[in-house]
Amino acid sequence: MSVGERFMRRCPHTFCEPVWRHREQWLTPLPAIRTWLCDNGSLTRRLQQACDNEFRVEVVNQGWQRPLLNERRRLAMPTRQLALVRQVYLYCGDLPCVYARTIIPRETLSGAQRHLAVLGNRPLGAVLFADPRMHREPMEFARLQAGEQLYAAAVQRLTRAPDVIWGRRSVFYLAAKPLLVNEIFLPAIEKL
């Protein structure tokens, strides 16, 4: 059975959700971009350094939505509860390097964290890593391909979509309030 046939058996409908796993659960090694995937530091800071001041954030969409099933489960959110969903591309010059999708539950946007709803083109990573009380849970990784929701969203800005892209996600806590950050790495990251 080919990889495509196995995928279609697992995901017979379009727009399936990716399977997220901890690093040790991958049977095959992570790809050549593993240094980007496994870096526990600020992705924003690392991109800013690699891009020689040509780093920028483009907000694609931000609004109240129902998170994907795997996102709701990861944040232990009730099925019908809405969250603020922020979708951005992180650019190095003219090249989109990362597609990021952040899920912020309504309760997280209370108190001092209200400013997370009005970041505009400012990078979320800069806010998270500037807070000394920030806590991050262990990262999970996914191999994404055509037919999966995050894949379709991530490759929108590409002239040629690759067969496979890799992503990571983790739950961050600010003042013990959670938010989920998905970061999908695009082919341009390999050039940095």
NUSEFI-263805 format. One record per residue (C-alpha): residue number from 1; residue in one letter; chain; x, y, z. Coordinates in nm, 4 decimals, m for minus. Layout:
<sites>
NUM / a / A / X / Y / Z
...
</sites>
This chain:
<sites>
1 / m / A / 0.0000 / 0.0000 / 0.0000
2 / s / A / 0.1427 / 0.3394 / m0.0985
3 / v / A / 0.1753 / 0.6348 / 0.1390
4 / g / A / m0.1103 / 0.8067 / m0.0450
5 / e / A / m0.3348 / 0.5022 / m0.0067
6 / r / A / m0.2537 / 0.4767 / 0.3649
7 / f / A / m0.3310 / 0.8481 / 0.4026
8 / m / A / m0.6635 / 0.8162 / 0.2202
9 / r / A / m0.7579 / 0.5195 / 0.4384
10 / r / A / m0.6823 / 0.7283 / 0.7504
11 / c / A / m0.8367 / 1.0420 / 0.6034
12 / p / A / m1.1014 / 0.9606 / 0.3395
13 / h / A / m1.2452 / 1.3142 / 0.3407
14 / t / A / m1.0736 / 1.6371 / 0.2521
15 / f / A / m0.9708 / 1.8701 / 0.5323
16 / c / A / m0.8718 / 1.6151 / 0.7931
17 / e / A / m0.6757 / 1.7246 / 1.0951
18 / p / A / m0.3050 / 1.6463 / 1.1335
19 / v / A / m0.1797 / 1.3906 / 1.3836
20 / w / A / 0.0341 / 1.5569 / 1.6508
21 / r / A / 0.2994 / 1.3527 / 1.8312
22 / h / A / 0.5804 / 1.4095 / 2.0775
23 / r / A / 0.9281 / 1.3849 / 1.9273
24 / e / A / 1.0009 / 1.0410 / 2.0715
25 / q / A / 0.6847 / 0.9017 / 1.9091
26 / w / A / 0.8122 / 0.9593 / 1.5548
27 / l / A / 0.9286 / 0.6345 / 1.4014
28 / t / A / 1.1412 / 0.8164 / 1.1454
29 / p / A / 1.3807 / 1.1012 / 1.2162
30 / l / A / 1.2484 / 1.4522 / 1.1837
31 / p / A / 1.3479 / 1.6280 / 0.8585
32 / a / A / 1.6489 / 1.8460 / 0.7832
33 / i / A / 1.4735 / 2.1451 / 0.9418
34 / r / A / 1.4752 / 1.9705 / 1.2799
35 / t / A / 1.6953 / 2.2424 / 1.4301
36 / w / A / 1.4125 / 2.4880 / 1.3605
37 / l / A / 1.1430 / 2.2452 / 1.4723
38 / c / A / 1.3080 / 2.1467 / 1.8001
39 / d / A / 1.4384 / 2.4876 / 1.9090
40 / n / A / 1.2784 / 2.5783 / 2.2433
41 / g / A / 1.3675 / 2.9459 / 2.2152
42 / s / A / 1.1714 / 3.2232 / 2.0517
43 / l / A / 1.1048 / 3.1468 / 1.6843
44 / t / A / 1.0426 / 3.5187 / 1.6315
45 / r / A / 1.3852 / 3.6124 / 1.7679
46 / r / A / 1.5601 / 3.3411 / 1.5663
47 / l / A / 1.3875 / 3.4515 / 1.2437
48 / q / A / 1.4685 / 3.8160 / 1.3133
49 / q / A / 1.8356 / 3.7251 / 1.3492
50 / a / A / 1.8367 / 3.5062 / 1.0365
51 / c / A / 1.6566 / 3.7654 / 0.8235
52 / d / A / 1.8883 / 4.0641 / 0.8748
53 / n / A / 1.6051 / 4.3023 / 0.9731
54 / e / A / 1.3790 / 4.1850 / 0.6881
55 / f / A / 1.1439 / 3.9960 / 0.9220
56 / r / A / 0.7760 / 4.0858 / 0.9202
57 / v / A / 0.4391 / 3.9488 / 1.0274
58 / e / A / 0.1357 / 3.9440 / 0.7985
59 / v / A / m0.1995 / 3.8851 / 0.9678
60 / v / A / m0.4130 / 3.6686 / 0.7398
61 / n / A / m0.7155 / 3.6428 / 0.9636
62 / q / A / m0.8114 / 3.7030 / 1.3251
63 / g / A / m1.1531 / 3.6445 / 1.4711
64 / w / A / m1.3764 / 3.4364 / 1.6939
65 / q / A / m1.4090 / 3.0805 / 1.5662
66 / r / A / m1.4578 / 2.7252 / 1.6821
67 / p / A / m1.1105 / 2.5748 / 1.7026
68 / l / A / m1.0348 / 2.2485 / 1.5248
69 / l / A / m1.1226 / 1.9353 / 1.7214
70 / n / A / m0.7574 / 1.8564 / 1.8048
71 / e / A / m0.7052 / 2.2178 / 1.9180
72 / r / A / m1.0122 / 2.2092 / 2.1435
73 / r / A / m0.8983 / 1.8808 / 2.2941
74 / r / A / m0.5449 / 2.0099 / 2.3501
75 / l / A / m0.6834 / 2.3123 / 2.5372
76 / a / A / m0.9619 / 2.1108 / 2.7085
77 / m / A / m1.2226 / 2.3470 / 2.5639
78 / p / A / m1.5937 / 2.2666 / 2.5482
79 / t / A / m1.7163 / 2.1704 / 2.2002
80 / r / A / m1.9215 / 2.4827 / 2.1285
81 / q / A / m1.6890 / 2.7360 / 2.2880
82 / l / A / m1.5360 / 2.9963 / 2.0592
83 / a / A / m1.1777 / 3.1171 / 2.0798
84 / l / A / m0.9849 / 3.4009 / 1.9226
85 / v / A / m0.8032 / 3.2427 / 1.6284
86 / r / A / m0.5084 / 3.4392 / 1.4907
87 / q / A / m0.3521 / 3.3272 / 1.1610
88 / v / A / m0.0314 / 3.4887 / 1.0379
89 / y / A / 0.2627 / 3.4373 / 0.8050
90 / l / A / 0.6137 / 3.5117 / 0.9240
91 / y / A / 0.8226 / 3.6485 / 0.6379
92 / c / A / 1.1912 / 3.6825 / 0.5743
93 / g / A / 1.2026 / 3.9499 / 0.3050
94 / d / A / 0.9436 / 3.8462 / 0.0459
95 / l / A / 0.9470 / 3.4776 / 0.1403
96 / p / A / 0.6858 / 3.3288 / 0.3732
97 / c / A / 0.8821 / 3.1013 / 0.6091
98 / v / A / 0.6239 / 3.0056 / 0.8724
99 / y / A / 0.2465 / 2.9920 / 0.8901
100 / a / A / 0.1277 / 3.0308 / 1.2500
101 / r / A / m0.2179 / 2.9665 / 1.3913
102 / t / A / m0.2817 / 3.0648 / 1.7521
103 / i / A / m0.5868 / 2.9645 / 1.9547
104 / i / A / m0.6626 / 3.1936 / 2.2496
105 / p / A / m0.9569 / 3.0913 / 2.4715
106 / r / A / m1.1848 / 3.3742 / 2.5856
107 / e / A / m1.0779 / 3.3296 / 2.9487
108 / t / A / m0.7129 / 3.3858 / 2.8538
109 / l / A / m0.7974 / 3.7328 / 2.7200
110 / s / A / m0.8974 / 3.8654 / 3.0619
111 / g / A / m0.6920 / 4.0930 / 3.2839
112 / a / A / m0.3386 / 4.1787 / 3.1744
113 / q / A / m0.3640 / 3.9415 / 2.8756
114 / r / A / m0.6323 / 4.1507 / 2.7012
115 / h / A / m0.3601 / 4.3009 / 2.4806
116 / l / A / m0.3203 / 3.9639 / 2.3021
117 / a / A / m0.6381 / 4.0448 / 2.1092
118 / v / A / m0.4923 / 4.3621 / 1.9564
119 / l / A / m0.1400 / 4.2672 / 1.8493
120 / g / A / m0.1892 / 4.3621 / 1.4862
121 / n / A / 0.1333 / 4.2937 / 1.2934
122 / r / A / 0.3414 / 4.2652 / 1.6110
123 / p / A / 0.4801 / 3.9136 / 1.6639
124 / l / A / 0.3137 / 3.7095 / 1.9370
125 / g / A / 0.6458 / 3.5374 / 2.0130
126 / a / A / 0.7991 / 3.8652 / 2.1256
127 / v / A / 0.5164 / 3.9065 / 2.3796
128 / l / A / 0.5336 / 3.5487 / 2.5051
129 / f / A / 0.9087 / 3.5319 / 2.5538
130 / a / A / 0.9231 / 3.8785 / 2.7132
131 / d / A / 0.7039 / 3.7617 / 3.0022
132 / p / A / 0.9253 / 3.6027 / 3.2718
133 / r / A / 0.6240 / 3.4131 / 3.4095
134 / m / A / 0.5544 / 3.2428 / 3.0767
135 / h / A / 0.5476 / 2.8629 / 3.0888
136 / r / A / 0.5579 / 2.6381 / 2.7818
137 / e / A / 0.4494 / 2.2747 / 2.7688
138 / p / A / 0.6519 / 2.0228 / 2.5656
139 / m / A / 0.6208 / 2.0577 / 2.1889
140 / e / A / 0.4315 / 1.8228 / 1.9619
141 / f / A / 0.5146 / 1.7694 / 1.5945
142 / a / A / 0.3147 / 1.6850 / 1.2837
143 / r / A / 0.3923 / 1.5888 / 0.9259
144 / l / A / 0.1310 / 1.7652 / 0.7140
145 / q / A / 0.0233 / 1.6911 / 0.3585
146 / a / A / m0.2491 / 1.7768 / 0.1103
147 / g / A / m0.5978 / 1.7118 / 0.2451
148 / e / A / m0.5238 / 1.8359 / 0.5960
149 / q / A / m0.6685 / 2.1658 / 0.7146
150 / l / A / m0.3492 / 2.3243 / 0.8413
151 / y / A / m0.1640 / 2.2199 / 0.5253
152 / a / A / m0.4211 / 2.3921 / 0.3046
153 / a / A / m0.4021 / 2.7127 / 0.5085
154 / a / A / m0.0220 / 2.7095 / 0.5294
155 / v / A / 0.0523 / 2.6735 / 0.1569
156 / q / A / m0.1810 / 2.9514 / 0.0360
157 / r / A / 0.1055 / 3.1978 / m0.0175
158 / l / A / 0.3290 / 2.9501 / m0.2019
159 / t / A / 0.3613 / 2.9354 / m0.5799
160 / r / A / 0.4333 / 2.5624 / m0.5595
161 / a / A / 0.3047 / 2.3519 / m0.2712
162 / p / A / 0.5451 / 2.0834 / m0.1441
163 / d / A / 0.4261 / 1.7270 / m0.0884
164 / v / A / 0.4939 / 1.7470 / 0.2850
165 / i / A / 0.5532 / 2.0218 / 0.5384
166 / w / A / 0.6307 / 1.9961 / 0.9096
167 / g / A / 0.4813 / 2.1755 / 1.2032
168 / r / A / 0.5085 / 2.2026 / 1.5763
169 / r / A / 0.2737 / 2.3217 / 1.8432
170 / s / A / 0.2766 / 2.3889 / 2.2125
171 / v / A / 0.0565 / 2.5316 / 2.4807
172 / f / A / 0.1891 / 2.8465 / 2.6446
173 / y / A / 0.0668 / 2.9797 / 2.9768
174 / l / A / 0.0620 / 3.3464 / 3.0734
175 / a / A / m0.0481 / 3.3973 / 3.4337
176 / a / A / m0.1638 / 3.0322 / 3.4265
177 / k / A / m0.3932 / 3.1055 / 3.1282
178 / p / A / m0.3423 / 2.8857 / 2.8183
179 / l / A / m0.3070 / 2.9557 / 2.4485
180 / l / A / m0.2090 / 2.7126 / 2.1742
181 / v / A / 0.0469 / 2.8097 / 1.9088
182 / n / A / 0.0755 / 2.6029 / 1.5887
183 / e / A / 0.3800 / 2.6853 / 1.3733
184 / i / A / 0.3995 / 2.5306 / 1.0262
185 / f / A / 0.7393 / 2.5544 / 0.8554
186 / l / A / 0.7440 / 2.6364 / 0.4851
187 / p / A / 1.0204 / 2.5466 / 0.2348
188 / a / A / 1.1867 / 2.8914 / 0.2540
189 / i / A / 1.2975 / 2.8121 / 0.6120
190 / e / A / 1.5548 / 2.5711 / 0.4679
191 / k / A / 1.7388 / 2.8643 / 0.3058
192 / l / A / 1.7976 / 3.0438 / 0.6377
</sites>
